[in-house]
Amino acid sequence: MQVHSATGPGLLESTYQACLACELRERGLTVRTQVPLPLVYKTIELPVGYRVDLMVEETVIVEIKTVASLLPIHHAQLLTYLRLSHRRVGLLLNFNVVHMRHGIKRLVNKL
């Protein structure tokens, strides 16, 4: 919410990603950006180009959007990233909202 309050809506996803990573690191969290996520098909690892926006503390995946409204495909994307990475919790953040509280969705894999 701090990032959204400081910048407001209307910027690029990459801008929010950089600002959010900076904010989380300032708070003492370990954050990796644009984390490669391979796809394992049968027993073969395929480097197909999936990238997680933010990986926080090697536990939480954060997917950043700047869209008019979140669609089911956005939820599906994050759930797929959670499944492929064997993580359980993810946050889907849409910064293209007036109030950030309306742009936060928490998703859980296999609970």
C-alpha positions in Angstrom: 0.0 0.0 0.0 3.0 2.3 0.7 4.1 2.0 -3.0 0.6 2.8 -4.3 0.2 5.7 -2.0 3.5 7.2 -3.1 3.1 6.6 -6.9 -0.7 6.2 -7.5 -2.1 4.2 -10.4 -1.1 4.5 -14.1 2.5 3.4 -14.1 4.1 0.3 -15.8 4.2 -3.0 -14.0 8.0 -2.9 -14.0 7.9 0.4 -12.1 5.7 -1.0 -9.4 7.8 -4.2 -9.2 11.0 -2.1 -8.7 9.4 0.1 -6.1 7.8 -2.8 -4.2 11.0 -4.8 -4.2 12.8 -1.7 -2.8 10.2 -1.2 -0.1 10.2 -4.9 1.0 14.0 -4.9 1.1 14.0 -1.8 3.3 11.8 -3.7 5.7 14.4 -6.5 5.9 12.8 -9.1 3.6 14.7 -11.1 1.0 13.3 -10.4 -2.4 14.2 -11.7 -5.8 12.7 -10.2 -9.0 12.0 -11.8 -12.4 12.7 -15.3 -11.0 12.9 -17.8 -13.9 10.4 -20.6 -13.5 11.0 -23.7 -15.7 8.3 -26.0 -16.7 8.9 -29.7 -16.1 7.0 -31.7 -18.8 7.1 -35.4 -18.0 10.8 -35.6 -16.8 12.2 -32.9 -19.0 12.8 -29.4 -17.7 11.8 -26.9 -20.4 13.1 -23.3 -20.1 9.9 -21.8 -21.6 10.4 -18.3 -20.2 8.0 -18.0 -17.3 9.1 -15.5 -14.8 7.8 -14.7 -11.3 7.6 -11.0 -10.7 8.7 -11.2 -7.0 9.7 -14.0 -4.8 9.6 -12.9 -1.2 11.5 -14.9 1.4 11.5 -17.8 -1.0 8.0 -18.4 0.2 5.5 -16.0 -1.3 5.0 -15.3 -5.0 3.9 -11.8 -5.9 2.4 -11.2 -9.3 1.9 -7.6 -10.3 -0.7 -6.3 -12.7 -1.8 -2.9 -14.0 -5.2 -3.7 -15.5 -8.7 -2.3 -15.5 -9.9 -5.4 -13.5 -8.4 -8.7 -12.6 -9.7 -11.5 -14.7 -9.9 -15.3 -14.1 -6.8 -15.8 -16.3 -4.8 -13.6 -13.9 -5.8 -15.9 -11.0 -5.0 -19.0 -13.1 -1.6 -17.6 -14.0 -0.6 -17.1 -10.3 -2.0 -20.5 -9.3 0.0 -22.1 -12.1 3.2 -20.3 -10.9 2.5 -21.6 -7.4 2.0 -25.1 -8.6 5.1 -25.1 -10.8 7.3 -23.6 -8.1 5.8 -25.8 -5.3 4.9 -22.8 -3.3 1.6 -22.4 -1.4 0.9 -18.7 -1.1 0.8 -15.9 -3.6 -0.4 -12.3 -3.9 -2.0 -10.9 -7.0 -1.6 -7.1 -6.9 -3.4 -4.8 -9.3 -2.0 -1.3 -9.0 -4.5 0.2 -11.5 -7.1 0.9 -8.8 -8.0 4.0 -6.8 -7.6 2.3 -3.4 -5.0 -0.4 -3.2 -7.2 -2.5 -0.8 -9.3 -3.2 -3.9 -6.3 -4.5 -5.8 -5.0 -7.2 -3.5 -6.0 -10.9 -3.9 -4.4 -13.6 -1.8 -4.3 -17.1 -3.5 -3.4 -20.4 -1.9 -2.3 -23.6 -3.7 -3.4 -27.0 -2.3 -4.8 -25.9 1.0 
